[in-house]
């Protein structure tokens, strides 16, 4: 029975998000960023560049662009419970017999599926770019492996933090948004902590995948100066070809451990979940839709509409 409830909640979450205009805007943004990320070598720029030599666009290289996808995932799935409070459906949900753990797990699965759909759109765009600008054959398994290793922990982390922050009133507002950004920036420090031959255990907290991706590339071009973003290259220098398999067994194990750790925020979320109780959480004034605030009727309006129109803000 719980499995059926979980599937129903997750499917409802995905359907609700997919029907929004913001989802189409997010998809178009993903496509635009993907297109801008992989520069056309004919223009003298490439992603990345090693000692002024460009990297050939084989299946390994465009897939690494996935590390830049992560930060926005949290903000895309954030705020669903605030919407429940605004719409009034939160009180209905809180009165249902569905357990808090099952409800939060269903929401989490819906967030993961939604972000997974955006990741799939990102990967399809990369495949199109590879067909247009690539230097080698398209290897779908290489793309799939790279995206799973890099982005699965990121998707889990974004969904888990969104559920946790929405489940505890002090983090439902701007404070939660700022805290996640700080946590994300803190992970960038890990890029300086090791190489592919000596990955510290701290890499398990590299949920973004950026540090482990840099370590993988450093292991292949040891000692070379390289830039991750789009940079100018020297056409006279022989290009570099990345191998199909950049990931060592230790890297794969660390990414698997990262995926498990990212689920842990669901435990305090289950304990802190307010269940839309009015004595534990209230929709802040900043969270009320402007249309609702400006068009709300006065508390007493005996002569509608003659004496109560227009409504002043």
C-alpha positions, 0 to 999 in steps of 0.5 A: 500500500505504501508503495502505491501511495509513494508512486501516486505522490511522486507522479502527482508531483512530476505532473504538477511541475511539468504543467507549469510555464516555468518548466518550459522556461527551465528547459529552454534555459538548459538548452541555451546554456548547453549550446553556449557551454560547448564553444564552436572550435571554428571560432578559436575557443574550446572547453576545456583547454590544456596548455593552449591545446584544445580537447577534441569533442569526443564523448568524454569531453562534452559530458563533463559540461554536466558539472555546471548544471547543478546549482540551479537544481535546488532552486527549481524544486524549492518552495512547494510547501510554501505554495501548499500554505498559500493555496490552502491545500496544506491543511487538507494534506495535514489532515490526511492519514498519510504518514509524514515519512511517506509523504516526504518520500513521495515529494522527494521522488517527485523532485528527483524525477523532475530534475532527472527529466531536466538532466535528460534534456541537458544530455540530449542537447549535448548529443545534438551538439556532439553531432554538429561539432563533435570530433568522434563517434557518439558513445551513448554509454560514455555519456550515460556513465558520466552523467550518472556519476556526476549528476546523480549525487547532485540531484539527490542533494538538491532534492533532499535539501529542498525537502529539509528546508521546506519541512522546517519553518526557519529555513523556508524563506530566504535564509534557506536559499542563502544557506544552500548557496553557502553549502554549495560554494563550500564544496568548491574548496574540495577542488584543491584537496587531491588528484586522481591518484590521491583522492581524500575521503573528504571527496565523499562530500563533493555532491556537485561532482566538480572536484572529482571531475577536475581530479579525473582530468588532472590525472590524465594531463598531470602538470598541465595548465588547464581552464575549465571554462571556454577559452582560447586555444592555439590551432598550431598545438596538437589537440588532446583526446580524453579517454573514454573511461576517466573514472577510477574504481575509487572515484566510482566508489566515492560517487556511490557513497556521496549518493547515499549521504545525500539521502540523510537530510530526509531523516531530520526532515521527517522529524522536523516536518511541520505538517502544515500545522498553523502553530508551527508554520505560517505563510510569511507576508513575502510569500503571499502572491501579489495578485492575492494581496492586491485583489483580496476583499476587505474583511467587511464589505456590506455594499459590494460592489458599489462601495467596495470598488476599486480595491486599493493595495 
